[in-house]
Structure formats: C-alpha cells, structure tokens
Amino acid sequence: MRNEFTAIIERDGEWFIAYCPEIPGANGQGRTKEEARQSLADAIALILEDRREDGQRGAPPDAERDTVVLT
C-alpha cells in the first residue's frame, strides 16, 4: 500500500524545516532538503503508529477489526 502526504519544506537559516498539513504535529528538520523530508517521513510514521495503537485501545474486546486499503 502506498500513502502520499504533502511535505512543505522551508529554509530556516542553515536548516530546512518540513511539515505535513494532513498530519498535525508531523514536523522534520535537516541540513538538506532530503534530510528534512526523511525526518518528516519518520515523524509521520511514528504518529500514525501511535494513533493506530491508541485507537485500538478504546475498542471493545469483542469488536470486529478489519482492514481498509486505499489505492
């Protein structure tokens, strides 16, 4: 499955900062654009993993779990 998100990358002095408007709180930084993009990708992955775990904790034990795939 392939997920695509928007990466907004800006220069801040000698650093590049990146954020993703679709995922609040997802930010990255690096000395190069590619480092900032990778840092952002890592942040997005961590946030989505945490949200998945957090969301499943609230589901009743007998709730049906299934998968939705976006293409």
LUMLUMDREN-2810 file (N, C-alpha, C; in Angstrom, 1 decimal):
<atoms>
<atom><aa>M</aa><ch>A</ch><at>N</at><xx>0.8</xx><yy>-1.2</yy><zz>0.0</zz></atom>
<atom><aa>M</aa><ch>A</ch><at>CA</at><xx>0.0</xx><yy>0.0</yy><zz>0.0</zz></atom>
<atom><aa>M</aa><ch>A</ch><at>C</at><xx>0.9</xx><yy>1.2</yy><zz>0.0</zz></atom>
<atom><aa>R</aa><ch>A</ch><at>N</at><xx>0.5</xx><yy>2.2</yy><zz>-0.7</zz></atom>
<atom><aa>R</aa><ch>A</ch><at>CA</at><xx>1.3</xx><yy>3.4</yy><zz>-0.8</zz></atom>
<atom><aa>R</aa><ch>A</ch><at>C</at><xx>0.5</xx><yy>4.6</yy><zz>-0.3</zz></atom>
<atom><aa>N</aa><ch>A</ch><at>N</at><xx>1.1</xx><yy>5.3</yy><zz>0.6</zz></atom>
<atom><aa>N</aa><ch>A</ch><at>CA</at><xx>0.4</xx><yy>6.5</yy><zz>1.2</zz></atom>
<atom><aa>N</aa><ch>A</ch><at>C</at><xx>1.3</xx><yy>7.7</yy><zz>0.7</zz></atom>
<atom><aa>E</aa><ch>A</ch><at>N</at><xx>0.6</xx><yy>8.8</yy><zz>0.3</zz></atom>
<atom><aa>E</aa><ch>A</ch><at>CA</at><xx>1.3</xx><yy>10.0</yy><zz>0.0</zz></atom>
<atom><aa>E</aa><ch>A</ch><at>C</at><xx>0.7</xx><yy>11.1</yy><zz>0.8</zz></atom>
<atom><aa>F</aa><ch>A</ch><at>N</at><xx>1.7</xx><yy>12.0</yy><zz>1.3</zz></atom>
<atom><aa>F</aa><ch>A</ch><at>CA</at><xx>1.3</xx><yy>13.1</yy><zz>2.1</zz></atom>
<atom><aa>F</aa><ch>A</ch><at>C</at><xx>2.1</xx><yy>14.3</yy><zz>1.6</zz></atom>
<atom><aa>T</aa><ch>A</ch><at>N</at><xx>1.6</xx><yy>15.5</yy><zz>1.8</zz></atom>
<atom><aa>T</aa><ch>A</ch><at>CA</at><xx>2.2</xx><yy>16.7</yy><zz>1.4</zz></atom>
<atom><aa>T</aa><ch>A</ch><at>C</at><xx>3.3</xx><yy>17.1</yy><zz>2.3</zz></atom>
<atom><aa>A</aa><ch>A</ch><at>N</at><xx>4.5</xx><yy>17.4</yy><zz>1.8</zz></atom>
<atom><aa>A</aa><ch>A</ch><at>CA</at><xx>5.6</xx><yy>17.9</yy><zz>2.6</zz></atom>
<atom><aa>A</aa><ch>A</ch><at>C</at><xx>5.9</xx><yy>19.3</yy><zz>2.2</zz></atom>
<atom><aa>I</aa><ch>A</ch><at>N</at><xx>5.7</xx><yy>20.2</yy><zz>3.2</zz></atom>
<atom><aa>I</aa><ch>A</ch><at>CA</at><xx>6.0</xx><yy>21.6</yy><zz>3.0</zz></atom>
<atom><aa>I</aa><ch>A</ch><at>C</at><xx>7.4</xx><yy>21.8</yy><zz>3.6</zz></atom>
<atom><aa>I</aa><ch>A</ch><at>N</at><xx>8.4</xx><yy>22.3</yy><zz>2.7</zz></atom>
<atom><aa>I</aa><ch>A</ch><at>CA</at><xx>9.8</xx><yy>22.4</yy><zz>3.2</zz></atom>
<atom><aa>I</aa><ch>A</ch><at>C</at><xx>10.2</xx><yy>23.9</yy><zz>3.0</zz></atom>
<atom><aa>E</aa><ch>A</ch><at>N</at><xx>10.7</xx><yy>24.4</yy><zz>4.1</zz></atom>
<atom><aa>E</aa><ch>A</ch><at>CA</at><xx>11.2</xx><yy>25.8</yy><zz>4.1</zz></atom>
<atom><aa>E</aa><ch>A</ch><at>C</at><xx>12.6</xx><yy>25.9</yy><zz>4.6</zz></atom>
<atom><aa>R</aa><ch>A</ch><at>N</at><xx>13.3</xx><yy>26.9</yy><zz>4.1</zz></atom>
<atom><aa>R</aa><ch>A</ch><at>CA</at><xx>14.7</xx><yy>27.1</yy><zz>4.7</zz></atom>
<atom><aa>R</aa><ch>A</ch><at>C</at><xx>14.5</xx><yy>28.0</yy><zz>5.9</zz></atom>
<atom><aa>D</aa><ch>A</ch><at>N</at><xx>15.3</xx><yy>27.7</yy><zz>6.9</zz></atom>
<atom><aa>D</aa><ch>A</ch><at>CA</at><xx>15.4</xx><yy>28.5</yy><zz>8.1</zz></atom>
<atom><aa>D</aa><ch>A</ch><at>C</at><xx>16.9</xx><yy>28.6</yy><zz>8.5</zz></atom>
<atom><aa>G</aa><ch>A</ch><at>N</at><xx>17.5</xx><yy>29.7</yy><zz>8.0</zz></atom>
<atom><aa>G</aa><ch>A</ch><at>CA</at><xx>18.9</xx><yy>29.9</yy><zz>8.2</zz></atom>
<atom><aa>G</aa><ch>A</ch><at>C</at><xx>19.7</xx><yy>28.8</yy><zz>7.4</zz></atom>
<atom><aa>E</aa><ch>A</ch><at>N</at><xx>20.5</xx><yy>28.0</yy><zz>8.2</zz></atom>
<atom><aa>E</aa><ch>A</ch><at>CA</at><xx>21.2</xx><yy>26.9</yy><zz>7.6</zz></atom>
<atom><aa>E</aa><ch>A</ch><at>C</at><xx>20.5</xx><yy>25.6</yy><zz>7.6</zz></atom>
<atom><aa>W</aa><ch>A</ch><at>N</at><xx>19.3</xx><yy>25.6</yy><zz>8.1</zz></atom>
<atom><aa>W</aa><ch>A</ch><at>CA</at><xx>18.5</xx><yy>24.4</yy><zz>8.2</zz></atom>
<atom><aa>W</aa><ch>A</ch><at>C</at><xx>17.3</xx><yy>24.4</yy><zz>7.3</zz></atom>
<atom><aa>F</aa><ch>A</ch><at>N</at><xx>16.8</xx><yy>23.2</yy><zz>7.0</zz></atom>
<atom><aa>F</aa><ch>A</ch><at>CA</at><xx>15.5</xx><yy>23.1</yy><zz>6.3</zz></atom>
<atom><aa>F</aa><ch>A</ch><at>C</at><xx>14.5</xx><yy>22.5</yy><zz>7.3</zz></atom>
<atom><aa>I</aa><ch>A</ch><at>N</at><xx>13.3</xx><yy>23.1</yy><zz>7.4</zz></atom>
<atom><aa>I</aa><ch>A</ch><at>CA</at><xx>12.2</xx><yy>22.5</yy><zz>8.2</zz></atom>
<atom><aa>I</aa><ch>A</ch><at>C</at><xx>11.1</xx><yy>22.0</yy><zz>7.3</zz></atom>
<atom><aa>A</aa><ch>A</ch><at>N</at><xx>10.5</xx><yy>21.0</yy><zz>7.8</zz></atom>
<atom><aa>A</aa><ch>A</ch><at>CA</at><xx>9.4</xx><yy>20.4</yy><zz>7.0</zz></atom>
<atom><aa>A</aa><ch>A</ch><at>C</at><xx>8.2</xx><yy>20.1</yy><zz>7.9</zz></atom>
<atom><aa>Y</aa><ch>A</ch><at>N</at><xx>7.0</xx><yy>20.2</yy><zz>7.3</zz></atom>
<atom><aa>Y</aa><ch>A</ch><at>CA</at><xx>5.8</xx><yy>19.8</yy><zz>8.0</zz></atom>
<atom><aa>Y</aa><ch>A</ch><at>C</at><xx>4.8</xx><yy>19.3</yy><zz>7.0</zz></atom>
<atom><aa>C</aa><ch>A</ch><at>N</at><xx>3.8</xx><yy>18.5</yy><zz>7.6</zz></atom>
<atom><aa>C</aa><ch>A</ch><at>CA</at><xx>2.8</xx><yy>17.9</yy><zz>6.8</zz></atom>
<atom><aa>C</aa><ch>A</ch><at>C</at><xx>1.4</xx><yy>18.4</yy><zz>7.2</zz></atom>
<atom><aa>P</aa><ch>A</ch><at>N</at><xx>0.8</xx><yy>19.2</yy><zz>6.4</zz></atom>
<atom><aa>P</aa><ch>A</ch><at>CA</at><xx>-0.5</xx><yy>19.8</yy><zz>6.8</zz></atom>
<atom><aa>P</aa><ch>A</ch><at>C</at><xx>-1.6</xx><yy>18.7</yy><zz>7.1</zz></atom>
<atom><aa>E</aa><ch>A</ch><at>N</at><xx>-1.5</xx><yy>17.5</yy><zz>6.5</zz></atom>
<atom><aa>E</aa><ch>A</ch><at>CA</at><xx>-2.5</xx><yy>16.5</yy><zz>6.7</zz></atom>
<atom><aa>E</aa><ch>A</ch><at>C</at><xx>-2.4</xx><yy>15.8</yy><zz>8.0</zz></atom>
<atom><aa>I</aa><ch>A</ch><at>N</at><xx>-1.2</xx><yy>15.9</yy><zz>8.6</zz></atom>
<atom><aa>I</aa><ch>A</ch><at>CA</at><xx>-0.9</xx><yy>15.2</yy><zz>9.9</zz></atom>
<atom><aa>I</aa><ch>A</ch><at>C</at><xx>-0.4</xx><yy>16.2</yy><zz>10.9</zz></atom>
<atom><aa>P</aa><ch>A</ch><at>N</at><xx>-1.4</xx><yy>16.7</yy><zz>11.7</zz></atom>
<atom><aa>P</aa><ch>A</ch><at>CA</at><xx>-1.0</xx><yy>17.7</yy><zz>12.7</zz></atom>
<atom><aa>P</aa><ch>A</ch><at>C</at><xx>0.1</xx><yy>17.2</yy><zz>13.6</zz></atom>
<atom><aa>G</aa><ch>A</ch><at>N</at><xx>1.1</xx><yy>18.0</yy><zz>13.8</zz></atom>
<atom><aa>G</aa><ch>A</ch><at>CA</at><xx>2.2</xx><yy>17.6</yy><zz>14.7</zz></atom>
<atom><aa>G</aa><ch>A</ch><at>C</at><xx>3.4</xx><yy>16.9</yy><zz>14.0</zz></atom>
<atom><aa>A</aa><ch>A</ch><at>N</at><xx>3.2</xx><yy>16.6</yy><zz>12.7</zz></atom>
<atom><aa>A</aa><ch>A</ch><at>CA</at><xx>4.3</xx><yy>16.0</yy><zz>12.0</zz></atom>
<atom><aa>A</aa><ch>A</ch><at>C</at><xx>5.3</xx><yy>17.0</yy><zz>11.5</zz></atom>
<atom><aa>N</aa><ch>A</ch><at>N</at><xx>6.5</xx><yy>17.1</yy><zz>12.0</zz></atom>
<atom><aa>N</aa><ch>A</ch><at>CA</at><xx>7.5</xx><yy>18.0</yy><zz>11.6</zz></atom>
<atom><aa>N</aa><ch>A</ch><at>C</at><xx>8.8</xx><yy>17.3</yy><zz>11.5</zz></atom>
<atom><aa>G</aa><ch>A</ch><at>N</at><xx>9.7</xx><yy>17.9</yy><zz>10.6</zz></atom>
<atom><aa>G</aa><ch>A</ch><at>CA</at><xx>11.0</xx><yy>17.4</yy><zz>10.5</zz></atom>
<atom><aa>G</aa><ch>A</ch><at>C</at><xx>12.0</xx><yy>18.5</yy><zz>10.2</zz></atom>
<atom><aa>Q</aa><ch>A</ch><at>N</at><xx>13.3</xx><yy>18.2</yy><zz>10.3</zz></atom>
<atom><aa>Q</aa><ch>A</ch><at>CA</at><xx>14.3</xx><yy>19.2</yy><zz>10.0</zz></atom>
<atom><aa>Q</aa><ch>A</ch><at>C</at><xx>15.6</xx><yy>18.5</yy><zz>9.6</zz></atom>
<atom><aa>G</aa><ch>A</ch><at>N</at><xx>16.4</xx><yy>19.2</yy><zz>8.9</zz></atom>
<atom><aa>G</aa><ch>A</ch><at>CA</at><xx>17.7</xx><yy>18.7</yy><zz>8.4</zz></atom>
<atom><aa>G</aa><ch>A</ch><at>C</at><xx>18.5</xx><yy>19.8</yy><zz>7.8</zz></atom>
<atom><aa>R</aa><ch>A</ch><at>N</at><xx>19.8</xx><yy>19.4</yy><zz>7.6</zz></atom>
<atom><aa>R</aa><ch>A</ch><at>CA</at><xx>20.7</xx><yy>20.4</yy><zz>7.0</zz></atom>
<atom><aa>R</aa><ch>A</ch><at>C</at><xx>20.5</xx><yy>20.4</yy><zz>5.5</zz></atom>
<atom><aa>T</aa><ch>A</ch><at>N</at><xx>19.8</xx><yy>19.4</yy><zz>4.9</zz></atom>
<atom><aa>T</aa><ch>A</ch><at>CA</at><xx>19.5</xx><yy>19.4</yy><zz>3.5</zz></atom>
<atom><aa>T</aa><ch>A</ch><at>C</at><xx>18.0</xx><yy>19.1</yy><zz>3.4</zz></atom>
<atom><aa>K</aa><ch>A</ch><at>N</at><xx>17.5</xx><yy>19.4</yy><zz>2.2</zz></atom>
<atom><aa>K</aa><ch>A</ch><at>CA</at><xx>16.0</xx><yy>19.1</yy><zz>1.9</zz></atom>
<atom><aa>K</aa><ch>A</ch><at>C</at><xx>15.7</xx><yy>17.7</yy><zz>2.1</zz></atom>
<atom><aa>E</aa><ch>A</ch><at>N</at><xx>16.6</xx><yy>16.8</yy><zz>1.6</zz></atom>
<atom><aa>E</aa><ch>A</ch><at>CA</at><xx>16.4</xx><yy>15.4</yy><zz>1.8</zz></atom>
<atom><aa>E</aa><ch>A</ch><at>C</at><xx>16.4</xx><yy>14.9</yy><zz>3.2</zz></atom>
<atom><aa>E</aa><ch>A</ch><at>N</at><xx>17.3</xx><yy>15.4</yy><zz>4.0</zz></atom>
<atom><aa>E</aa><ch>A</ch><at>CA</at><xx>17.3</xx><yy>15.1</yy><zz>5.5</zz></atom>
<atom><aa>E</aa><ch>A</ch><at>C</at><xx>16.0</xx><yy>15.6</yy><zz>6.1</zz></atom>
<atom><aa>A</aa><ch>A</ch><at>N</at><xx>15.5</xx><yy>16.8</yy><zz>5.8</zz></atom>
<atom><aa>A</aa><ch>A</ch><at>CA</at><xx>14.3</xx><yy>17.3</yy><zz>6.3</zz></atom>
<atom><aa>A</aa><ch>A</ch><at>C</at><xx>13.1</xx><yy>16.4</yy><zz>5.9</zz></atom>
<atom><aa>R</aa><ch>A</ch><at>N</at><xx>13.1</xx><yy>16.0</yy><zz>4.6</zz></atom>
<atom><aa>R</aa><ch>A</ch><at>CA</at><xx>12.0</xx><yy>15.1</yy><zz>4.1</zz></atom>
<atom><aa>R</aa><ch>A</ch><at>C</at><xx>12.0</xx><yy>13.8</yy><zz>4.8</zz></atom>
<atom><aa>Q</aa><ch>A</ch><at>N</at><xx>13.2</xx><yy>13.2</yy><zz>5.0</zz></atom>
<atom><aa>Q</aa><ch>A</ch><at>CA</at><xx>13.3</xx><yy>11.9</yy><zz>5.7</zz></atom>
<atom><aa>Q</aa><ch>A</ch><at>C</at><xx>12.9</xx><yy>12.0</yy><zz>7.2</zz></atom>
<atom><aa>S</aa><ch>A</ch><at>N</at><xx>13.3</xx><yy>13.1</yy><zz>7.8</zz></atom>
<atom><aa>S</aa><ch>A</ch><at>CA</at><xx>12.9</xx><yy>13.4</yy><zz>9.2</zz></atom>
<atom><aa>S</aa><ch>A</ch><at>C</at><xx>11.4</xx><yy>13.5</yy><zz>9.3</zz></atom>
<atom><aa>L</aa><ch>A</ch><at>N</at><xx>10.8</xx><yy>14.2</yy><zz>8.3</zz></atom>
<atom><aa>L</aa><ch>A</ch><at>CA</at><xx>9.3</xx><yy>14.3</yy><zz>8.3</zz></atom>
<atom><aa>L</aa><ch>A</ch><at>C</at><xx>8.7</xx><yy>12.9</yy><zz>8.1</zz></atom>
<atom><aa>A</aa><ch>A</ch><at>N</at><xx>9.2</xx><yy>12.1</yy><zz>7.2</zz></atom>
<atom><aa>A</aa><ch>A</ch><at>CA</at><xx>8.6</xx><yy>10.8</yy><zz>6.9</zz></atom>
<atom><aa>A</aa><ch>A</ch><at>C</at><xx>8.7</xx><yy>10.0</yy><zz>8.2</zz></atom>
<atom><aa>D</aa><ch>A</ch><at>N</at><xx>9.8</xx><yy>10.0</yy><zz>8.9</zz></atom>
<atom><aa>D</aa><ch>A</ch><at>CA</at><xx>9.9</xx><yy>9.3</yy><zz>10.2</zz></atom>
<atom><aa>D</aa><ch>A</ch><at>C</at><xx>8.9</xx><yy>9.7</yy><zz>11.2</zz></atom>
<atom><aa>A</aa><ch>A</ch><at>N</at><xx>8.7</xx><yy>11.1</yy><zz>11.3</zz></atom>
<atom><aa>A</aa><ch>A</ch><at>CA</at><xx>7.7</xx><yy>11.6</yy><zz>12.2</zz></atom>
<atom><aa>A</aa><ch>A</ch><at>C</at><xx>6.3</xx><yy>11.2</yy><zz>11.8</zz></atom>
<atom><aa>I</aa><ch>A</ch><at>N</at><xx>5.9</xx><yy>11.2</yy><zz>10.6</zz></atom>
<atom><aa>I</aa><ch>A</ch><at>CA</at><xx>4.6</xx><yy>10.7</yy><zz>10.1</zz></atom>
<atom><aa>I</aa><ch>A</ch><at>C</at><xx>4.4</xx><yy>9.3</yy><zz>10.5</zz></atom>
<atom><aa>A</aa><ch>A</ch><at>N</at><xx>5.4</xx><yy>8.4</yy><zz>10.2</zz></atom>
<atom><aa>A</aa><ch>A</ch><at>CA</at><xx>5.2</xx><yy>7.0</yy><zz>10.6</zz></atom>
<atom><aa>A</aa><ch>A</ch><at>C</at><xx>5.0</xx><yy>6.8</yy><zz>12.1</zz></atom>
<atom><aa>L</aa><ch>A</ch><at>N</at><xx>5.7</xx><yy>7.5</yy><zz>12.9</zz></atom>
<atom><aa>L</aa><ch>A</ch><at>CA</at><xx>5.6</xx><yy>7.4</yy><zz>14.3</zz></atom>
<atom><aa>L</aa><ch>A</ch><at>C</at><xx>4.2</xx><yy>7.8</yy><zz>14.8</zz></atom>
<atom><aa>I</aa><ch>A</ch><at>N</at><xx>3.7</xx><yy>9.0</yy><zz>14.3</zz></atom>
<atom><aa>I</aa><ch>A</ch><at>CA</at><xx>2.4</xx><yy>9.5</yy><zz>14.6</zz></atom>
<atom><aa>I</aa><ch>A</ch><at>C</at><xx>1.3</xx><yy>8.5</yy><zz>14.2</zz></atom>
<atom><aa>L</aa><ch>A</ch><at>N</at><xx>1.4</xx><yy>8.0</yy><zz>13.0</zz></atom>
<atom><aa>L</aa><ch>A</ch><at>CA</at><xx>0.3</xx><yy>7.1</yy><zz>12.5</zz></atom>
<atom><aa>L</aa><ch>A</ch><at>C</at><xx>0.4</xx><yy>5.8</yy><zz>13.3</zz></atom>
<atom><aa>E</aa><ch>A</ch><at>N</at><xx>1.5</xx><yy>5.3</yy><zz>13.7</zz></atom>
<atom><aa>E</aa><ch>A</ch><at>CA</at><xx>1.6</xx><yy>4.1</yy><zz>14.5</zz></atom>
<atom><aa>E</aa><ch>A</ch><at>C</at><xx>1.0</xx><yy>4.3</yy><zz>15.9</zz></atom>
<atom><aa>D</aa><ch>A</ch><at>N</at><xx>1.3</xx><yy>5.5</yy><zz>16.5</zz></atom>
<atom><aa>D</aa><ch>A</ch><at>CA</at><xx>0.8</xx><yy>5.8</yy><zz>17.8</zz></atom>
<atom><aa>D</aa><ch>A</ch><at>C</at><xx>-0.7</xx><yy>5.9</yy><zz>17.8</zz></atom>
<atom><aa>R</aa><ch>A</ch><at>N</at><xx>-1.2</xx><yy>6.6</yy><zz>16.7</zz></atom>
<atom><aa>R</aa><ch>A</ch><at>CA</at><xx>-2.7</xx><yy>6.8</yy><zz>16.6</zz></atom>
<atom><aa>R</aa><ch>A</ch><at>C</at><xx>-3.4</xx><yy>5.4</yy><zz>16.4</zz></atom>
<atom><aa>R</aa><ch>A</ch><at>N</at><xx>-2.8</xx><yy>4.5</yy><zz>15.6</zz></atom>
<atom><aa>R</aa><ch>A</ch><at>CA</at><xx>-3.4</xx><yy>3.2</yy><zz>15.4</zz></atom>
<atom><aa>R</aa><ch>A</ch><at>C</at><xx>-3.5</xx><yy>2.5</yy><zz>16.8</zz></atom>
<atom><aa>E</aa><ch>A</ch><at>N</at><xx>-2.4</xx><yy>2.4</yy><zz>17.5</zz></atom>
<atom><aa>E</aa><ch>A</ch><at>CA</at><xx>-2.4</xx><yy>1.8</yy><zz>18.8</zz></atom>
<atom><aa>E</aa><ch>A</ch><at>C</at><xx>-3.4</xx><yy>2.4</yy><zz>19.8</zz></atom>
<atom><aa>D</aa><ch>A</ch><at>N</at><xx>-3.4</xx><yy>3.7</yy><zz>19.8</zz></atom>
<atom><aa>D</aa><ch>A</ch><at>CA</at><xx>-4.3</xx><yy>4.5</yy><zz>20.7</zz></atom>
<atom><aa>D</aa><ch>A</ch><at>C</at><xx>-5.7</xx><yy>4.2</yy><zz>20.3</zz></atom>
<atom><aa>G</aa><ch>A</ch><at>N</at><xx>-6.0</xx><yy>4.2</yy><zz>19.1</zz></atom>
<atom><aa>G</aa><ch>A</ch><at>CA</at><xx>-7.4</xx><yy>3.9</yy><zz>18.6</zz></atom>
<atom><aa>G</aa><ch>A</ch><at>C</at><xx>-7.9</xx><yy>2.5</yy><zz>18.9</zz></atom>
<atom><aa>Q</aa><ch>A</ch><at>N</at><xx>-7.0</xx><yy>1.5</yy><zz>18.9</zz></atom>
<atom><aa>Q</aa><ch>A</ch><at>CA</at><xx>-7.4</xx><yy>0.2</yy><zz>19.2</zz></atom>
<atom><aa>Q</aa><ch>A</ch><at>C</at><xx>-7.6</xx><yy>-0.1</yy><zz>20.6</zz></atom>
<atom><aa>R</aa><ch>A</ch><at>N</at><xx>-6.9</xx><yy>0.7</yy><zz>21.5</zz></atom>
<atom><aa>R</aa><ch>A</ch><at>CA</at><xx>-7.1</xx><yy>0.5</yy><zz>22.9</zz></atom>
<atom><aa>R</aa><ch>A</ch><at>C</at><xx>-8.5</xx><yy>0.8</yy><zz>23.3</zz></atom>
<atom><aa>G</aa><ch>A</ch><at>N</at><xx>-9.2</xx><yy>1.7</yy><zz>22.6</zz></atom>
<atom><aa>G</aa><ch>A</ch><at>CA</at><xx>-10.5</xx><yy>2.1</yy><zz>23.0</zz></atom>
<atom><aa>G</aa><ch>A</ch><at>C</at><xx>-11.6</xx><yy>1.2</yy><zz>22.5</zz></atom>
<atom><aa>A</aa><ch>A</ch><at>N</at><xx>-11.3</xx><yy>0.3</yy><zz>21.6</zz></atom>
<atom><aa>A</aa><ch>A</ch><at>CA</at><xx>-12.3</xx><yy>-0.6</yy><zz>21.0</zz></atom>
<atom><aa>A</aa><ch>A</ch><at>C</at><xx>-12.6</xx><yy>-1.7</yy><zz>22.0</zz></atom>
<atom><aa>P</aa><ch>A</ch><at>N</at><xx>-13.9</xx><yy>-2.1</yy><zz>22.1</zz></atom>
<atom><aa>P</aa><ch>A</ch><at>CA</at><xx>-14.3</xx><yy>-3.2</yy><zz>23.0</zz></atom>
<atom><aa>P</aa><ch>A</ch><at>C</at><xx>-13.6</xx><yy>-4.5</yy><zz>22.5</zz></atom>
<atom><aa>P</aa><ch>A</ch><at>N</at><xx>-13.3</xx><yy>-5.4</yy><zz>23.4</zz></atom>
<atom><aa>P</aa><ch>A</ch><at>CA</at><xx>-12.6</xx><yy>-6.7</yy><zz>23.0</zz></atom>
<atom><aa>P</aa><ch>A</ch><at>C</at><xx>-13.4</xx><yy>-7.5</yy><zz>22.0</zz></atom>
<atom><aa>D</aa><ch>A</ch><at>N</at><xx>-14.7</xx><yy>-7.4</yy><zz>22.0</zz></atom>
<atom><aa>D</aa><ch>A</ch><at>CA</at><xx>-15.5</xx><yy>-8.2</yy><zz>21.0</zz></atom>
<atom><aa>D</aa><ch>A</ch><at>C</at><xx>-15.8</xx><yy>-7.5</yy><zz>19.7</zz></atom>
<atom><aa>A</aa><ch>A</ch><at>N</at><xx>-15.2</xx><yy>-6.3</yy><zz>19.5</zz></atom>
<atom><aa>A</aa><ch>A</ch><at>CA</at><xx>-15.5</xx><yy>-5.5</yy><zz>18.3</zz></atom>
<atom><aa>A</aa><ch>A</ch><at>C</at><xx>-14.8</xx><yy>-6.2</yy><zz>17.2</zz></atom>
<atom><aa>E</aa><ch>A</ch><at>N</at><xx>-15.4</xx><yy>-6.2</yy><zz>16.0</zz></atom>
<atom><aa>E</aa><ch>A</ch><at>CA</at><xx>-14.8</xx><yy>-6.7</yy><zz>14.8</zz></atom>
<atom><aa>E</aa><ch>A</ch><at>C</at><xx>-13.7</xx><yy>-5.8</yy><zz>14.2</zz></atom>
<atom><aa>R</aa><ch>A</ch><at>N</at><xx>-12.6</xx><yy>-6.3</yy><zz>13.9</zz></atom>
<atom><aa>R</aa><ch>A</ch><at>CA</at><xx>-11.5</xx><yy>-5.5</yy><zz>13.3</zz></atom>
<atom><aa>R</aa><ch>A</ch><at>C</at><xx>-11.3</xx><yy>-6.0</yy><zz>11.9</zz></atom>
<atom><aa>D</aa><ch>A</ch><at>N</at><xx>-11.2</xx><yy>-5.0</yy><zz>11.0</zz></atom>
<atom><aa>D</aa><ch>A</ch><at>CA</at><xx>-11.0</xx><yy>-5.3</yy><zz>9.6</zz></atom>
<atom><aa>D</aa><ch>A</ch><at>C</at><xx>-10.0</xx><yy>-4.3</yy><zz>9.0</zz></atom>
<atom><aa>T</aa><ch>A</ch><at>N</at><xx>-9.7</xx><yy>-4.4</yy><zz>7.8</zz></atom>
<atom><aa>T</aa><ch>A</ch><at>CA</at><xx>-8.7</xx><yy>-3.5</yy><zz>7.1</zz></atom>
<atom><aa>T</aa><ch>A</ch><at>C</at><xx>-9.3</xx><yy>-2.8</yy><zz>6.0</zz></atom>
<atom><aa>V</aa><ch>A</ch><at>N</at><xx>-9.0</xx><yy>-1.5</yy><zz>5.9</zz></atom>
<atom><aa>V</aa><ch>A</ch><at>CA</at><xx>-9.4</xx><yy>-0.7</yy><zz>4.7</zz></atom>
<atom><aa>V</aa><ch>A</ch><at>C</at><xx>-8.1</xx><yy>-0.3</yy><zz>4.0</zz></atom>
<atom><aa>V</aa><ch>A</ch><at>N</at><xx>-8.1</xx><yy>-0.5</yy><zz>2.7</zz></atom>
<atom><aa>V</aa><ch>A</ch><at>CA</at><xx>-6.9</xx><yy>-0.3</yy><zz>1.8</zz></atom>
<atom><aa>V</aa><ch>A</ch><at>C</at><xx>-7.3</xx><yy>0.9</yy><zz>0.9</zz></atom>
<atom><aa>L</aa><ch>A</ch><at>N</at><xx>-6.4</xx><yy>1.9</yy><zz>0.9</zz></atom>
<atom><aa>L</aa><ch>A</ch><at>CA</at><xx>-6.6</xx><yy>3.0</yy><zz>-0.1</zz></atom>
<atom><aa>L</aa><ch>A</ch><at>C</at><xx>-5.6</xx><yy>2.7</yy><zz>-1.3</zz></atom>
<atom><aa>T</aa><ch>A</ch><at>N</at><xx>-6.2</xx><yy>2.9</yy><zz>-2.4</zz></atom>
<atom><aa>T</aa><ch>A</ch><at>CA</at><xx>-5.3</xx><yy>2.7</yy><zz>-3.6</zz></atom>
<atom><aa>T</aa><ch>A</ch><at>C</at><xx>-5.3</xx><yy>4.0</yy><zz>-4.4</zz></atom>
</atoms>
